[in-house]
Amino acid sequence: SYTAARRQLADDHQTLTVAAAQLPLLPDPGDAGQVRASGQAVRALMRAAAARGARLVHFPEGALSCPGKRVMSGTGPDVIGPADWDRADWGGLAAELNEVTELARQLRLWTVVGGIHRPDDGARAVNCLFVISSRGRLAGRYDERMLSKTKAELMYTAGRAPLAFSVSGVRFGCALGMETHYPALFA
């Protein structure tokens, strides 16, 4: 909670500047232009956050790609069916994530950015947050666990584990989507 974090910082006389970044979310992970535009927007906001002294920048769910259920539907856009993840530009998404990771290293900026990941086992994609350290390494990936009915039935595989990380002695936990409505996840 904010109060606990504030108390922790006050007790240790530390400061931590966190930037919350918002950008237009683009719905087609198969459109190379949209994928590239999302990555460019994320990197521009990372530079702005670092210039203002942030040690951590947080982006929303879907910042690198926010797949629309109608865009990804294998049956339509008119009839929403199971997502066809073969439509996604996985190579382009990986390249953008690599560029974000490299910029995090250059700026020495912890970066939490929403995106999608395709598991190696061929399961449906996961809606996730990539947590990138200030050393330019993937410190963890949080996969959304509590999925809406549409997400669970048609879009994503649910995650299984929580993810917490620390920056300058302050501990952060990850949550996505409707998970903010379940206080037990924050215990």
C-alpha positions as CSV (number, residue, x, y, z in Angstrom):
1,S,0.0,0.0,0.0
2,Y,1.0,3.6,-0.4
3,T,1.1,4.1,3.4
4,A,3.4,1.1,3.9
5,A,5.7,2.2,1.1
6,R,5.8,5.8,2.4
7,R,6.6,4.6,5.9
8,Q,9.4,2.4,4.6
9,L,10.9,5.3,2.6
10,A,10.6,7.7,5.6
11,D,12.2,5.2,8.0
12,D,15.2,4.7,5.7
13,H,15.3,8.4,4.5
14,Q,15.3,7.1,0.9
15,T,13.6,8.5,-2.1
16,L,12.5,6.7,-5.2
17,T,11.0,8.5,-8.2
18,V,8.5,6.4,-10.1
19,A,7.1,7.4,-13.4
20,A,3.7,6.2,-14.5
21,A,3.4,6.3,-18.3
22,Q,0.4,6.2,-20.5
23,L,0.3,5.8,-24.3
24,P,-2.3,4.9,-27.0
25,L,-2.8,1.1,-27.0
26,L,-2.8,-0.4,-30.5
27,P,-5.0,-3.5,-31.0
28,D,-3.2,-5.5,-33.7
29,P,-0.1,-7.5,-32.7
30,G,0.1,-8.8,-36.3
31,D,0.5,-5.3,-37.8
32,A,4.3,-4.7,-37.9
33,G,3.7,-0.9,-38.1
34,Q,1.6,-0.9,-34.9
35,V,4.1,-3.1,-33.1
36,R,7.0,-0.8,-34.1
37,A,4.9,2.4,-33.1
38,S,4.2,0.9,-29.7
39,G,7.9,0.2,-29.1
40,Q,8.9,3.6,-30.2
41,A,6.3,5.3,-27.9
42,V,7.5,3.2,-24.9
43,R,11.1,4.1,-25.6
44,A,10.3,7.8,-25.9
45,L,8.5,7.8,-22.6
46,M,11.4,5.9,-21.0
47,R,13.7,8.7,-22.1
48,A,11.4,11.3,-20.7
49,A,11.1,9.4,-17.4
50,A,14.8,9.1,-17.0
51,A,15.3,12.8,-17.9
52,R,13.0,13.6,-15.0
53,G,15.0,11.5,-12.5
54,A,12.8,8.4,-12.4
55,R,14.5,5.1,-11.3
56,L,11.4,3.1,-12.3
57,V,8.9,3.6,-15.1
58,H,5.6,1.7,-15.2
59,F,3.6,1.2,-18.3
60,P,0.0,-0.2,-18.6
61,E,-1.3,-3.5,-19.6
62,G,-0.8,-3.9,-23.4
63,A,1.8,-1.1,-23.8
64,L,3.8,-3.1,-26.4
65,S,0.7,-4.8,-27.8
66,C,-2.9,-4.7,-26.7
67,P,-4.6,-7.5,-28.8
68,G,-8.2,-6.7,-29.5
69,K,-10.5,-9.7,-29.2
70,R,-12.1,-8.9,-32.6
71,V,-8.7,-8.5,-34.3
72,M,-7.4,-11.7,-32.9
73,S,-10.6,-13.8,-33.4
74,G,-10.0,-16.8,-35.6
75,T,-13.7,-16.6,-36.7
76,G,-14.2,-13.2,-37.6
77,P,-14.2,-9.8,-36.5
78,D,-18.0,-10.1,-36.6
79,V,-18.2,-13.4,-34.6
80,I,-15.7,-13.4,-31.7
81,G,-14.0,-16.8,-31.5
82,P,-10.8,-18.2,-30.1
83,A,-7.7,-16.1,-30.7
84,D,-5.5,-17.0,-33.6
85,W,-2.1,-16.3,-32.1
86,D,-0.3,-17.2,-35.4
87,R,-1.4,-13.8,-36.6
88,A,0.9,-12.0,-34.1
89,D,4.2,-10.7,-35.3
90,W,6.2,-12.6,-32.6
91,G,9.5,-11.6,-34.2
92,G,8.6,-8.0,-34.2
93,L,7.3,-8.1,-30.6
94,A,10.6,-9.8,-29.5
95,A,12.7,-7.2,-31.3
96,E,10.7,-4.3,-29.6
97,L,11.1,-5.9,-26.2
98,N,14.9,-6.3,-26.9
99,E,15.1,-2.6,-27.8
100,V,13.2,-1.7,-24.6
101,T,15.5,-3.9,-22.5
102,E,18.7,-2.4,-24.1
103,L,17.4,1.2,-23.5
104,A,16.6,0.3,-19.8
105,R,20.3,-0.7,-19.5
106,Q,21.5,2.5,-21.1
107,L,19.3,4.7,-19.0
108,R,19.8,2.5,-15.9
109,L,16.0,2.6,-15.5
110,W,13.9,-0.2,-14.1
111,T,11.0,-0.7,-16.6
112,V,7.7,-2.5,-16.2
113,V,5.9,-2.8,-19.5
114,G,2.8,-4.7,-20.5
115,G,2.8,-7.0,-23.4
116,I,2.1,-10.6,-24.6
117,H,4.2,-13.7,-24.5
118,R,3.7,-17.0,-26.3
119,P,4.7,-20.0,-24.2
120,D,7.1,-22.5,-25.7
121,D,4.7,-25.3,-25.1
122,G,2.3,-24.1,-27.8
123,A,-0.4,-22.9,-25.3
124,R,-2.3,-19.7,-25.9
125,A,-0.4,-16.5,-25.3
126,V,-0.3,-14.9,-21.8
127,N,-1.1,-11.3,-21.0
128,C,1.9,-10.1,-19.0
129,L,4.1,-7.5,-17.5
130,F,7.8,-7.7,-18.4
131,V,9.9,-6.4,-15.5
132,I,13.3,-5.2,-16.8
133,S,16.1,-4.3,-14.4
134,S,18.3,-1.2,-14.6
135,R,21.0,-3.6,-15.9
136,G,19.0,-4.4,-18.9
137,R,18.0,-7.9,-17.9
138,L,14.6,-9.4,-17.7
139,A,14.1,-9.6,-13.9
140,G,10.8,-11.4,-14.2
141,R,7.5,-11.8,-16.2
142,Y,4.2,-11.6,-14.5
143,D,1.4,-13.4,-16.3
144,E,-2.1,-12.3,-15.5
145,R,-3.8,-14.9,-13.2
146,M,-7.4,-13.8,-12.8
147,L,-8.8,-13.6,-16.3
148,S,-12.2,-12.3,-17.4
149,K,-14.5,-14.8,-19.0
150,T,-13.6,-13.6,-22.5
151,K,-9.9,-13.6,-21.8
152,A,-10.1,-17.1,-20.2
153,E,-12.3,-18.7,-22.9
154,L,-11.0,-17.1,-26.0
155,M,-7.7,-15.2,-25.6
156,Y,-5.1,-16.2,-22.9
157,T,-3.6,-18.8,-20.7
158,A,-3.8,-17.8,-17.1
159,G,-0.6,-17.3,-15.1
160,R,0.1,-19.3,-12.0
161,A,2.4,-17.3,-9.8
162,P,2.8,-13.9,-8.2
163,L,5.8,-11.7,-9.0
164,A,7.3,-9.1,-6.7
165,F,10.6,-7.2,-7.1
166,S,12.5,-4.5,-5.2
167,V,14.0,-1.3,-6.4
168,S,16.2,0.7,-4.0
169,G,14.7,-1.2,-1.1
170,V,11.1,-0.7,-2.1
171,R,9.1,-3.9,-2.9
172,F,6.6,-3.9,-5.7
173,G,4.0,-6.5,-6.6
174,C,2.4,-7.0,-10.0
175,A,-1.3,-7.2,-11.0
176,L,-3.1,-6.8,-14.3
177,G,-6.6,-6.2,-15.5
178,M,-9.4,-7.1,-13.1
179,E,-7.0,-8.4,-10.5
180,T,-7.1,-5.0,-8.9
181,H,-10.5,-6.0,-7.6
182,Y,-9.1,-8.9,-5.6
183,P,-7.3,-7.7,-2.4
184,A,-6.2,-11.2,-1.6
185,L,-3.7,-11.0,-4.4
186,F,-2.0,-8.1,-2.6
187,A,-1.7,-9.9,0.8
